[in-house]
Amino acid sequence: MLLILTLILALVFLPWPWNAAAVVIAVVWEVSGAVLSIRYSRRDRAWVGVETLVGKTGSVITPLTPEGQVKVDGEIWQARSRHGASVGETVLVTAVDRLTLDVEPASLGAVASSSRAWSKPSGTR
C-alpha cells in the first residue's frame, strides 16, 4: 500500500532526483516488511498437546491412592502415582497415558528426572 501511495505522490509532486529516491525507499520498505513477515511466520512451531505437560508440576486436588486428580496449568487431570500423594502436595508429571497423567511427588521427581529420558505417550507409534 505504501508503495502505491509513494509512486503516485513521487510521480506527481516530486522533482526528478527526489521521486526516484522516494520510490527506492518505498520498495525497500515493502520488501523488508514482506521478508520480516515471512521470517516471523516461520519461527519455531508452537508446542501443543498433552505431551507438553511432561516435566511440569501441579498440585494434588484429590488424594492419589494410586489414582486421583491433579491441577496442572489451571486444568484438572486424572492422575496416578506409584508413590501416592495427599491433597495439596506438589507433583511432577512424568508421562502421559491418553488422558491420564503419571505423576510422582516433586521431591522424588527432582532426583529422578535428571536420569529419565522423555517418552512418547502410550498408544502412539
Helices and strands as residue ranges (DSSP letters): H 2-13, H 16-41, G 50-53, E 57-62, E 67-72, E 75-80, E 90-97, E 100-105, H 106-112
